[in-house]
């Protein structure tokens, strides 16, 4: 069985480091990006199964990146995350 590839997208390196530690311990293959444009370059260049995507990113924000990911490949699962959420954003 193929190990799922997870792309972590966050502009805060400490968040990526924290998530990576837990996910690597579980055996996942990890990639990381600090913004939406970099995430899309990775997604277009290699297979990615799951994206953990911060909503608040510089340049192309998380919602724009989500749309770009789904337009490119709707089968990629995306988990949205934020440390600055509101009920409105969640909905």
C-alpha positions as CSV (number, residue, x, y, z in Angstrom):
1,X,0.0,0.0,0.0
2,X,1.3,3.4,-1.0
3,X,2.1,5.8,1.8
4,X,-0.1,9.0,1.5
5,X,1.7,12.2,0.7
6,X,0.7,15.2,2.8
7,X,1.5,18.8,1.8
8,X,1.6,21.2,4.8
9,X,1.0,24.8,3.7
10,X,1.6,27.5,6.3
11,X,3.6,30.7,6.5
12,X,4.6,30.0,10.1
13,X,7.5,27.5,10.1
14,X,6.8,26.5,13.7
15,X,3.3,25.2,12.7
16,X,4.8,23.1,9.9
17,X,7.5,21.7,12.2
18,X,4.9,20.8,14.8
19,X,2.6,19.1,12.4
20,X,5.4,17.4,10.6
21,X,6.7,15.8,13.8
22,X,3.4,14.1,14.5
23,X,2.7,13.1,11.0
24,X,6.2,11.7,10.3
25,X,5.9,9.6,13.4
26,X,2.8,8.0,11.8
27,X,4.8,7.2,8.7
28,X,3.3,9.8,6.2
29,X,5.5,11.3,3.5
30,X,5.5,15.1,4.0
31,X,6.1,18.1,1.8
32,X,5.8,21.7,2.8
33,X,5.1,25.1,1.3
34,X,5.0,28.6,2.9
35,X,2.4,30.1,0.5
36,X,-0.3,29.2,-2.0
37,X,1.9,29.7,-5.1
38,X,4.6,27.4,-3.8
39,X,1.9,24.9,-2.9
40,X,0.5,24.9,-6.4
41,X,4.0,24.4,-7.9
42,X,4.4,21.3,-5.7
43,X,1.0,19.9,-6.5
44,X,1.5,20.4,-10.2
45,X,5.0,18.7,-10.1
46,X,4.3,15.6,-8.0
47,X,1.4,13.5,-6.6
48,X,-0.1,14.8,-3.3
49,X,-3.0,13.1,-1.5
50,X,-3.9,15.5,1.3
51,X,-3.2,19.2,1.8
52,X,-3.3,20.8,5.3
53,X,-3.9,24.4,4.3
54,X,-3.8,27.6,6.4
55,X,-6.5,30.1,5.6
56,X,-4.3,33.2,6.2
57,X,-1.3,33.1,3.8
58,X,0.6,35.9,2.1
59,X,-0.2,36.5,-1.6
60,X,-2.6,33.8,-2.6
61,X,-4.6,33.2,0.5
62,X,-5.9,29.8,1.7
63,X,-9.4,30.1,0.1
64,X,-7.8,31.0,-3.3
65,X,-5.4,28.2,-2.9
66,X,-8.2,25.8,-2.1
67,X,-10.0,26.7,-5.3
68,X,-6.8,26.3,-7.3
69,X,-6.1,22.9,-5.8
70,X,-9.7,21.7,-6.5
71,X,-9.6,23.1,-10.1
72,X,-6.3,21.3,-10.7
73,X,-7.4,17.9,-9.1
74,X,-10.7,17.6,-7.3
75,X,-9.6,14.3,-5.8
76,X,-7.0,15.9,-3.5
77,X,-8.4,16.1,0.0
78,X,-7.9,19.5,1.7
79,X,-8.0,20.2,5.5
80,X,-8.4,23.9,6.2
81,X,-6.8,25.2,9.3
82,X,-6.3,28.6,11.0
83,X,-5.2,30.0,14.3
84,X,-7.3,33.1,13.7
85,X,-10.7,31.6,13.0
86,X,-14.2,33.0,13.4
87,X,-17.5,31.3,13.0
88,X,-18.0,33.2,9.8
89,X,-14.7,31.9,8.4
90,X,-15.5,28.3,9.4
91,X,-18.9,28.4,7.7
